[in-house]
């Protein structure tokens, strides 16, 4: 293809000559989102050798079309990694997807989570008290990671070894869903640890008796699902339950520190908490992108995506599409966030979104009860994860 070509000759997609998985755009994907959206709803990324669906309408329509845009061949851009991922609910299509999701979603429904609500709220108040006492704190380590690591790991119930490794395994999973570059070998090693764990005959006995992992495995076997696939279902709880929530909480704290007027609004009117969370997740979009396998040729506007190829679903770009969200980069907790894809869309909408909302609601309410204003107190550090937009460090302090 000529260097000065403006569109892909085979598909008609406009060319956006960025390296989405290069460190520059992993650290600042928002810049990439806008560059892609300026080209059109579907673009060709020659540096990644992939098409990307970025426009809100094009993305949501495609995500509902699971017959053409398949997850059952894996959602990583790497076929070798997909061989390991296939079988989890995220990496499956109906009817298999519907069967396993019905099992793993059980403890994550709003009704089921009512049993965990008091515990989560109590823990949120305790950590809010702690940071008030500290005055200066790291919003990632001291706040955002607390609820997932102290409560969610325990609810999943992987036993002592699995509990301590969950965060490593989740990070490796998300690295390998994109292109991790120099982080590949370390990520593959960690995924090897997870595979070994899942294949360990003693592992089932170590699972917490009332944990979500044991429940899912037991119900799957009772439903006639083969043992290996039943055991693999616990992967549904490993990746989504930690990194994405930690990302959203820390990003929310950064937004409120940068926009104290929005924090003042929330403190004065707690009915805004729910919508504030949706706005945070829209702007943050923890999972930037996942891929789908194109099962047959399909036209999206002036672009023809060809069968037997992968395409990237750019959730983060769709959430910044000005055709859907006016002033999309503005943080406004009173905005109508209806339809945002920060929790995914369609049949593969985030399994743990109700849990994430509960954790964030509990934490923001606890902080709003105690803190009038907080501010950033140093240089933030961005995490380098190929498909997760998250912070590694965010120094903050309570402002007097």
C-alpha positions as CSV (number, residue, x, y, z in Angstrom):
1,X,0.0,0.0,0.0
2,X,1.5,3.4,-0.9
3,X,2.7,5.5,2.1
4,X,0.5,8.4,1.1
5,X,-2.7,6.2,0.7
6,X,-5.7,7.7,2.4
7,X,-7.8,4.6,2.6
8,X,-7.4,0.8,2.7
9,X,-7.7,-0.4,-0.9
10,X,-9.5,-3.6,0.0
11,X,-12.1,-2.3,2.5
12,X,-12.4,1.4,1.8
13,X,-11.6,2.3,5.4
14,X,-9.8,5.6,6.0
15,X,-6.2,5.2,7.3
16,X,-5.2,6.4,10.7
17,X,-1.5,6.0,11.0
18,X,-1.0,5.6,14.7
19,X,0.4,2.7,16.7
20,X,-2.5,2.1,19.2
21,X,-0.4,-0.3,21.3
22,X,2.7,1.9,21.4
23,X,3.5,3.4,24.8
24,X,2.5,6.9,23.7
25,X,-1.1,5.8,23.1
26,X,-1.3,3.2,25.9
27,X,-0.5,6.1,28.3
28,X,-2.8,8.6,26.5
29,X,-5.5,6.7,24.5
30,X,-7.8,9.7,24.4
31,X,-5.5,11.3,21.9
32,X,-5.8,8.1,19.8
33,X,-9.6,8.1,20.1
34,X,-9.9,11.6,18.7
35,X,-7.5,10.9,15.8
36,X,-9.5,7.8,14.9
37,X,-12.9,9.5,15.2
38,X,-11.8,12.4,13.0
39,X,-11.3,9.8,10.2
40,X,-14.6,8.1,10.4
41,X,-16.6,5.4,12.3
42,X,-14.3,2.6,11.0
43,X,-10.6,3.0,10.4
44,X,-7.6,1.0,9.2
45,X,-4.6,1.0,11.6
46,X,-1.7,0.0,9.3
47,X,0.8,0.0,12.2
48,X,-1.3,-2.6,14.0
49,X,-2.6,-4.3,10.8
50,X,-6.1,-4.1,12.1
51,X,-9.4,-2.3,11.5
52,X,-11.0,-0.6,14.4
53,X,-14.7,0.3,14.9
54,X,-14.7,3.7,16.7
55,X,-18.0,5.5,16.1
56,X,-20.7,5.1,18.7
57,X,-23.5,4.0,16.4
58,X,-21.2,1.7,14.3
59,X,-19.8,0.1,17.5
60,X,-23.1,-0.5,19.3
61,X,-24.7,-1.9,16.2
62,X,-21.8,-4.3,15.7
63,X,-21.7,-5.4,19.3
64,X,-25.3,-6.5,19.1
65,X,-24.5,-8.5,15.9
66,X,-22.8,-11.5,17.6
67,X,-23.5,-13.7,14.6
68,X,-21.1,-11.7,12.5
69,X,-18.8,-10.3,15.1
70,X,-17.9,-13.3,17.1
71,X,-16.3,-13.6,20.5
72,X,-16.2,-17.4,20.5
73,X,-12.9,-17.4,18.6
74,X,-11.4,-15.2,21.4
75,X,-11.2,-11.5,22.0
76,X,-7.5,-11.1,22.0
77,X,-5.7,-9.9,18.8
78,X,-3.3,-12.8,19.3
79,X,-4.5,-16.2,18.1
80,X,-2.2,-18.2,20.4
81,X,-3.5,-16.4,23.4
82,X,-7.1,-17.0,22.2
83,X,-6.4,-20.8,22.4
84,X,-6.2,-20.4,26.2
85,X,-9.0,-17.8,26.6
86,X,-11.7,-19.6,24.6
87,X,-14.2,-21.2,26.9
88,X,-14.7,-18.4,29.4
89,X,-18.0,-16.5,29.1
90,X,-16.2,-13.5,27.6
91,X,-14.7,-15.6,24.9
92,X,-17.8,-17.5,23.8
93,X,-20.9,-17.0,21.7
94,X,-24.6,-17.9,22.2
95,X,-25.8,-20.4,23.1
96,X,-22.7,-21.4,25.1
97,X,-22.3,-17.9,26.3
98,X,-25.8,-17.7,27.6
99,X,-25.5,-21.0,29.5
100,X,-22.3,-20.1,31.3
101,X,-23.2,-16.4,31.9
102,X,-26.4,-17.6,33.7
103,X,-24.1,-19.5,36.1
104,X,-21.3,-17.0,36.7
105,X,-23.7,-14.0,36.9
106,X,-25.7,-15.5,39.7
107,X,-23.7,-13.9,42.6
108,X,-23.4,-10.6,40.7
109,X,-27.0,-9.7,40.3
110,X,-28.2,-6.6,42.3
111,X,-30.4,-8.9,44.4
112,X,-27.5,-11.3,45.2
113,X,-25.1,-8.4,46.0
114,X,-27.5,-7.1,48.6
115,X,-25.9,-9.7,50.9
116,X,-22.5,-8.2,50.4
117,X,-23.6,-4.5,50.6
118,X,-23.3,-4.0,54.3
119,X,-19.8,-5.5,54.3
120,X,-18.7,-3.4,51.4
121,X,-20.2,-0.2,52.9
122,X,-18.5,-0.9,56.3
123,X,-15.2,-1.5,54.6
124,X,-15.6,1.7,52.6
125,X,-16.2,3.8,55.7
126,X,-13.1,2.2,57.3
127,X,-10.8,3.1,54.4
128,X,-12.3,6.6,54.2
129,X,-11.5,7.1,57.9
130,X,-8.0,5.9,57.3
131,X,-7.2,8.4,54.5
132,X,-8.7,11.2,56.6
133,X,-6.2,10.3,59.3
134,X,-3.4,10.0,56.7
135,X,-4.2,13.4,55.1
136,X,-1.7,12.5,52.2
137,X,-2.2,9.2,50.3
138,X,-1.9,7.4,47.1
139,X,-5.4,7.2,45.6
140,X,-4.5,4.0,43.7
141,X,-2.8,1.9,46.4
142,X,-4.5,3.4,49.5
143,X,-8.0,3.8,48.2
144,X,-8.9,2.3,44.8
145,X,-7.4,-1.1,45.4
146,X,-8.8,-1.6,48.9
147,X,-12.3,-2.9,48.3
148,X,-11.4,-5.2,45.4
149,X,-8.5,-6.7,47.3
150,X,-10.0,-7.0,50.7
151,X,-13.5,-8.1,49.8
152,X,-13.9,-9.2,46.2
153,X,-10.9,-11.6,46.3
154,X,-12.4,-13.2,49.4
155,X,-15.9,-13.5,47.7
156,X,-14.4,-15.2,44.7
157,X,-12.7,-17.7,47.1
158,X,-9.7,-19.1,45.1
159,X,-7.8,-20.2,48.2
160,X,-4.7,-18.6,49.6
161,X,-2.4,-19.1,46.5
162,X,-5.1,-18.0,44.0
163,X,-6.1,-15.1,46.2
164,X,-2.6,-13.7,46.2
165,X,-2.2,-14.2,42.5
166,X,-5.5,-12.7,41.2
167,X,-4.2,-9.3,40.5
168,X,-1.2,-10.6,38.6
169,X,-3.3,-13.0,36.5
170,X,-5.8,-10.3,35.7
171,X,-3.1,-7.9,34.6
172,X,-1.5,-10.5,32.4
173,X,-4.9,-11.4,30.8
174,X,-5.5,-7.8,29.8
175,X,-1.9,-7.3,28.6
176,X,-2.3,-10.3,26.2
177,X,-5.7,-9.3,24.9
178,X,-3.9,-6.5,23.1
179,X,-0.2,-6.2,22.1
180,X,1.9,-6.0,25.2
181,X,5.2,-5.6,23.3
182,X,8.2,-5.9,25.7
183,X,5.8,-7.0,28.5
184,X,4.8,-10.2,26.6
185,X,7.1,-12.7,28.1
186,X,6.3,-11.7,31.7
187,X,2.6,-11.8,30.9
188,X,2.8,-15.2,29.2
189,X,4.6,-16.5,32.3
190,X,1.9,-15.3,34.6
191,X,-0.8,-16.8,32.3
192,X,1.1,-20.1,32.5
193,X,0.8,-19.9,36.3
194,X,-3.0,-19.5,35.9
195,X,-3.2,-22.4,33.5
196,X,-1.2,-24.6,36.0
197,X,-3.5,-23.5,38.8
198,X,-6.6,-24.4,36.8
199,X,-5.2,-27.8,35.9
200,X,-4.1,-28.6,39.4
201,X,-6.2,-31.5,40.7
202,X,-5.9,-30.2,44.3
203,X,-7.1,-26.8,43.3
204,X,-10.8,-27.6,43.6
205,X,-10.3,-28.7,47.1
206,X,-8.6,-25.5,48.1
207,X,-11.5,-23.3,46.8
208,X,-13.5,-21.5,49.5
209,X,-16.6,-23.5,50.2
210,X,-19.0,-20.6,49.8
211,X,-17.0,-18.7,47.2
212,X,-18.1,-17.7,43.8
213,X,-15.5,-19.8,42.0
214,X,-16.6,-23.1,43.7
215,X,-20.3,-22.2,43.1
216,X,-19.7,-21.7,39.4
217,X,-17.7,-24.9,39.0
218,X,-20.3,-26.9,40.9
219,X,-23.3,-25.5,39.0
220,X,-21.6,-26.0,35.7
221,X,-20.8,-29.6,36.4
222,X,-24.4,-30.2,37.6
223,X,-25.6,-28.7,34.3
224,X,-23.5,-31.3,32.4
225,X,-20.7,-29.0,31.3
226,X,-17.4,-31.0,31.1
227,X,-15.1,-30.6,34.1
228,X,-12.3,-28.7,32.3
229,X,-14.7,-26.1,30.9
230,X,-16.5,-25.9,34.2
231,X,-13.3,-25.2,36.1
232,X,-12.3,-22.6,33.5
233,X,-15.4,-20.6,34.4
234,X,-13.7,-19.1,37.4
235,X,-11.7,-17.0,35.0
236,X,-14.8,-15.0,34.7
237,X,-14.1,-13.6,38.1
238,X,-10.4,-13.1,37.9
239,X,-9.9,-10.5,35.2
240,X,-13.0,-8.3,35.4
241,X,-13.4,-8.1,39.2
242,X,-10.1,-6.2,40.0
243,X,-8.3,-4.1,37.4
244,X,-11.3,-2.5,35.8
245,X,-12.8,-1.4,39.2
246,X,-9.5,-0.2,40.5
247,X,-9.1,1.8,37.3
248,X,-12.5,3.4,37.5
249,X,-12.2,4.4,41.2
250,X,-8.8,5.9,40.8
251,X,-9.8,7.8,37.7
252,X,-12.9,9.1,39.4
253,X,-10.8,10.4,42.3
254,X,-8.6,12.2,39.8
255,X,-11.5,13.7,38.0
256,X,-13.1,15.0,41.3
257,X,-9.8,16.5,42.4
258,X,-9.4,18.3,39.0
259,X,-13.1,19.4,39.1
260,X,-13.9,20.3,42.7
261,X,-17.2,21.9,41.6
262,X,-18.4,18.4,40.6
263,X,-17.4,17.0,44.0
264,X,-19.3,19.9,45.7
265,X,-22.4,19.0,43.7
266,X,-22.1,15.3,44.6
267,X,-21.6,16.1,48.3
268,X,-24.7,18.3,48.3
269,X,-26.9,15.9,46.3
270,X,-26.2,12.2,46.8
271,X,-28.8,11.3,44.2
272,X,-26.1,12.3,41.7
273,X,-23.7,9.5,42.8
274,X,-25.1,6.9,40.4
275,X,-24.9,9.2,37.4
276,X,-21.5,10.4,38.5
277,X,-20.2,6.8,38.4
278,X,-21.6,6.3,34.8
279,X,-19.9,9.6,33.7
280,X,-16.6,8.4,35.3
281,X,-16.8,5.1,33.5
282,X,-17.7,6.8,30.2
283,X,-14.7,9.0,30.4
284,X,-12.3,6.4,31.8
285,X,-13.6,3.4,29.8
286,X,-11.3,0.9,31.7
287,X,-11.3,-1.6,28.9
288,X,-10.2,0.4,25.9
289,X,-10.7,-2.2,23.3
290,X,-11.3,-5.9,22.7
291,X,-11.4,-7.7,19.3
292,X,-14.0,-9.7,17.5
293,X,-13.7,-12.3,14.7
294,X,-15.5,-11.2,11.5
295,X,-17.5,-14.3,10.4
296,X,-18.7,-12.9,7.1
297,X,-18.2,-9.8,4.9
298,X,-20.2,-6.9,6.2
299,X,-20.7,-3.2,5.2
300,X,-20.5,-0.5,7.8
301,X,-21.1,2.7,6.0
302,X,-18.6,3.0,3.2
303,X,-16.3,0.3,4.7
304,X,-16.5,-3.4,3.9
305,X,-15.0,-5.5,6.6
306,X,-13.8,-8.9,5.2
307,X,-14.6,-12.3,6.7
308,X,-12.0,-14.3,8.6
309,X,-10.3,-11.2,10.0
310,X,-10.1,-9.5,13.4
311,X,-11.5,-6.1,14.1
312,X,-10.9,-4.0,17.2
313,X,-14.0,-2.7,19.1
314,X,-12.9,0.7,20.4
315,X,-15.1,1.2,23.5
316,X,-13.1,4.2,24.6
317,X,-13.4,6.0,21.3
318,X,-17.2,5.4,21.1
319,X,-17.5,7.0,24.5
320,X,-15.8,10.1,23.2
321,X,-17.8,10.3,20.0
322,X,-19.2,13.9,19.7
323,X,-22.0,12.6,17.6
324,X,-23.3,10.8,20.7
325,X,-22.0,12.9,23.6
326,X,-21.9,16.7,23.4
327,X,-18.5,18.1,24.6
328,X,-17.4,14.5,25.2
329,X,-14.2,15.4,27.1
330,X,-16.0,17.4,29.7
331,X,-16.6,15.8,33.1
332,X,-20.3,16.5,34.0
333,X,-21.9,14.4,36.6
334,X,-25.4,15.7,35.5
335,X,-24.8,14.6,31.9
336,X,-27.1,12.1,30.3
337,X,-24.8,9.1,30.0
338,X,-27.5,6.8,28.6
339,X,-26.1,4.2,26.3
340,X,-22.4,4.6,27.2
341,X,-20.3,1.6,26.5
342,X,-17.9,1.8,29.5
343,X,-19.4,-1.4,30.8
344,X,-19.6,-2.9,27.3
345,X,-22.7,-3.4,25.3
346,X,-25.1,-6.2,24.3
347,X,-24.8,-9.8,25.4
348,X,-21.2,-9.3,26.5
349,X,-21.9,-6.3,28.8
350,X,-19.7,-6.4,31.8
351,X,-20.4,-9.3,34.1
352,X,-19.4,-7.4,37.2
353,X,-20.9,-3.9,36.5
354,X,-23.3,-4.1,39.4
355,X,-20.5,-5.0,41.8
356,X,-18.3,-2.2,40.5
357,X,-21.2,0.3,40.9
358,X,-21.8,-0.9,44.5
359,X,-18.1,-0.6,45.4
360,X,-17.8,2.9,43.8
361,X,-21.1,4.1,45.4
362,X,-20.0,2.9,48.8
363,X,-16.6,4.5,48.6
364,X,-17.7,7.9,47.1
365,X,-20.5,8.2,49.7
366,X,-18.0,7.4,52.5
367,X,-15.5,10.0,51.2
368,X,-18.2,12.6,50.7
369,X,-19.3,12.2,54.3
370,X,-15.8,13.0,55.5
371,X,-13.9,15.1,52.9
372,X,-14.9,18.6,51.7
373,X,-12.1,18.8,49.1
374,X,-9.0,16.9,48.0
375,X,-6.4,17.7,45.5
376,X,-3.6,16.0,43.5
377,X,-0.3,16.2,45.4
378,X,2.4,15.2,42.9
379,X,2.9,13.5,39.5
380,X,0.6,10.7,38.5
381,X,2.0,7.6,37.0
382,X,0.1,5.8,34.2
383,X,-0.1,2.0,34.2
384,X,1.2,0.4,31.0
385,X,-1.4,-2.3,30.1
386,X,-2.3,-2.8,26.5
387,X,-6.1,-2.8,26.8
388,X,-6.7,-1.2,30.2
389,X,-6.6,2.5,30.8
390,X,-5.5,2.8,34.4
391,X,-3.2,4.6,36.9
392,X,-0.2,3.2,38.7
393,X,0.1,6.0,41.2
394,X,-1.9,9.1,42.1
395,X,-0.6,11.2,45.0
396,X,-3.3,13.1,46.7
397,X,-4.0,15.1,49.9
398,X,-7.0,16.4,51.7
399,X,-7.3,20.1,51.2
400,X,-8.0,22.4,54.2
